[in-house]
Amino acid sequence: MVPDHAAPAADPRRDALLAAFNAVAPAANETAAIVAGPIAYAEAGATEARVAAVLARGDSAMLIVTPVPFVAGQQAVASLSLTGNPADLVAGLATRDINGDHRDDVAVFLRREYELDGYLPVQRFALLYTLQTAPERSMTPLIRAEQQLLGVRDEAALTAAVAGLNAYEPPAEGMSPVRFIARLRYATPAQFRAAVAPAGLRLCTDLPDRTGVRRKRCTTYPAARLADAMITGRIRHDLGEFAVELVDDVRELTNPSCQRANQEVHCGANVGGPAGTDWSVVGEGAAMRIAEISPWAESS
């Protein structure tokens, strides 16, 4: 007799992922669950089929890329920093060449934007990762792409936006101040002048003086006084640039945070230590403009 409801066929990809998860993070009393995926993943030079998925155990979640069938030691893992139940937070994932190296990278989509207590949300609906194979296999966060793609929350939006990475993007309705700042360095002089606040741009230094005490000094420039050479020289340098990947020895800007102060939004990011860049913007949406750029450093 054939049962009315046959059991669904087993998916060996799911078994492989659960095996990888349990091998990396064994636990005696908790069962791992797949909350996104598995989806096919193309790794350059790999002969085995590979998949990517997000697995969770309790409130902990990991992004895993693994061969199918599972091969011990061949998985790549990233722990996801989430607050709450991963099944409620993770909306899905997709693979794309995000960093331009002709290899698949992974986007994990969230149902709500990333929030940090005491700071403004930064519209981070997509966590982006690239594969590293040395010194060990892991999935490394793509910082620069994340900042330029703030607000992207699904596969269709990711496809549309990836082609415009590392290019200027004028202010637009709903744009995050960080996304605006992250793309300003790619503006032409004319585009940059158009993006300056009506009251002008404060160019500041917040650096130690001869006594080692930090001292902030600012000069305000109307947009018309910002010469092309100043924009492509000092201003582009002082704007800073986000690191491509999160690595141990970060020499460029890491993830920023923003706070509102009266009519301005102040944002800042550091360079993996006691130095970094602060920015201030005024207005919202298409009226958003840059008001201040201020590199800073502590005394050594």
N, C-alpha and C positions, 0 to 999 in steps of 0.2 A: 504494500500500500504506500502511495506517495503522499507525504504530509502536505497539508493545505499550504503551509508557509515554510518553504525550504530555508535553511539557514544561509545567510550571505556567504559567498566564497571568501576564504581567508586571503588577506592581502599580505604577501611576503614583505612588501616594503614597510608596512607598519610594524611587523615583527622585527625587521632589521633595525628600525629606528628605536624601538623600545629596548632592544638588546644593547644598542650603543649607549642609550641614556643610562641604563642600569649598570653598564660597565664603567661609565665615567663617574656616576654618582649613585652608588649602591645604597639601598635603604631596606631594612628588614620589614618595616611595618607599613610602608606607604607604596601605593601602586601608581606608576607613572601613566599619564594619559597624553594623547596627541591632541593639541588644541588648534593646530593649523598645519595643513599639508596631509600627507607628503606630496611634494611636487618634484618633477624631474629637475636635476641640476647637472649642468655641463661643466666638468672640470678639465682644463687643458691638459692633454697628455694622458688622461685616465682611460684605462681600457674597460673598467667595470661601469655598469650603470650606477648612477648616484642619485640620491634624493635629498631634499631639504625639508625640515619640518620644525615646528615649535612643540616641545614636550613640556609637561608641567607635572610637578609633584607638590601638592599643597599650594603654597603661595610662591614657590620657586619655579622659574621657567628657564629653559635653555633652547637656543637655536642650534640644531645639529645638521651637519651634512655628512652623509655616510654612503659607502658602496652598498649595493644590493646584489647578493646577500651580504650581510654584515661581515666585515673583516676587522679583526681586533687591531687597534692602533691606527686605523685609517680614517676614523671619524674626526671631524673638526667641530669645535664647540664654542659657543659664546653664551655666557650667563646674561640673561636679560634683567635689567633693573626696572621692575614694575612694582607698583603699590596696589595690592589687591589681588583678586582672583584672576589668574592668567586667562581662564576660559571666558571671563567677562571683558577682558581688556584687549585680547588679541583678535583682530578682525580677519587676518589672512596674511599671505605672503606671496611674493613674486620674485622671479629672477630676471635680471637685466645686466648688461655691461654698464655699470654706473660710473666707474672711474676711468673708462677709456682704455683699459689694458687688454681688450678683446677676450676677456674671461667673464664668466657669469659672476655676478654679485647678488646679494639677497636683500630684499626689503621686507621687513616685518611691519605690517600695518596695525595701528592701534585704533580703538574705538573712541578714545578721547585724548586730548592734547596733553603733552607732558607738562606737569606742574611741579614747581619747587616752592616749598613753604616760604612766604614772605616776598616772593618775586612774581612778576607777571608771567602767565603762561606763554610759551614760545611756539605754539602751533606745531609741535613735533608729533605728527601722526605716523611718521615712517622712521623706523630704526634701520639704518643701512649698514651692511657688513660685507667685507671682502675676505677671501680665503688667504691665509698665511700658512706656509708649510715649514718654516724654520723660525726659531729653534724648535718649535713643536707645532703641530697642526692646530689651527684655531681660526675663528671668525673674528676679524678685527673691525671695530666701528669706523665708518667713513665720516669724519667730522665735517670736512668742507662741503661735501655733497649734502649732508643733512641740513646744514645752515641755509644753503641755497635752495633747498627743496622743502622748506618749512611750509606747512599747509597742504602738502600732497598726502592724500589719505587712501588712495586705491590704485589698482594696477593701471587703469586707463589714464589717470592723472600723472602717474609716474612715466608712462610711455610718452605722453605729450611734453613733459617737462625736462626729461633727460637730455634731449637734443639742445636745450638752451643753457646747459651748465657752463660755468666759467664765462659768462657773458653778462653785460649790463642789462638790468631789468628796471624800467621806470616804476615809480610808485603806482600802486593800483589798489582798488577796493579790496579790503580784507587782508592786505599784505602785512606780514609780520615785520616790525622794525628790524629784527635781526636779518631777515631775508634781504631787505632793502640794503642794509649795511654790508652784508656779505658780498653783494654784487656791485657795490659802488666803485671798487677799485678797477673794474673793467669799463667804466664810463669814459667816453671821449671828453676832452675839455668842455665842449659845448654842452654835452649831456650833464656833466658834473655841475657846471654853473647853474643849469636849470633846476638842479636838485638841491640847491642851497637855500636855507631859510631866508624869509624876507628881511630879517634883521641882520643877515650876514652870517658868516662862518667863523666861529671861535677856534683858532688854532692854538693849542696849548702844549706846554710841556709840564710834566709833573714828575720831576727828577730830583735826586739829591743835589744840594749845593755843596760848596767846598767843605762845609762842616758835617756833611753826611745826612742832613735833614732834608726831607722831601719838600719842595717848594713849587707850587703850581703857578705858572705864568701864562697868560692868554693875550692874544691880539685878535681883534675882530676885523674881518675883511668882508666888505661888500662883494657880491658875486662878480661884479664888473672888474674888481681889482685882482681877481684870481687869474693870473697869467697861465697860459698853456703849460709852460715849463714848470711852474709851481705845482700845478695839478698832477702832471705826470711824474714829477720829482718828489718834493717833500710830502705833499698831501697823500699821494699813493703809498709812499713809504709809511707815513704815520697812521694811515688807515689800518695797517696790518693785514695779515692774511691767515685764514684758518688752516690748521694742519690738515693734510690730506687724510691721514689715518691716525688713530689713537695708538701711539707707541710709547715705550718707556722713556725715550729721550725726545720729548716734544720740544721743538724749536720754533713752532708757530702757535697761533692762538688755539686754545681748546674751547670747550662749550661755554657759551655766554649766559648771562642772566640779565634781567632788566627790571627796573623799578620806575614808578611814576613819581615825578617831583613837580608839582604845580602844573605848568603847561607843557612840560617836556617829559620825555621818556629817556632815562639814563640806562645805558647798557654797558657791560664790560666783560672782558675775557682776559685770561692770563696766558702766559707762555710757559706752562709747566713749572712755574716757580714765581719768585717775587718780582714779576714784571708783566706788562700787558698793555692793553689799549682800552680806553673808555670812549664812548660816543654818546651824543645826545641828539634826539630828533624831536621835531615839532610837527603837529598836524597828524591826520590819519588818512588812510586810503590814498587816493590820487593826490591829496594835498600834503602828504608826508614829505618832510624836507630835513636835511642834515643841518644841525645847528652847532655841533662841537665835535672836534677830534682831539683826543688827549692821550698820547702815549705816556706810560708811567713806569717807574721802577723804584724798588727799595734800594737802600745803600747796601753794598756787599759786606 
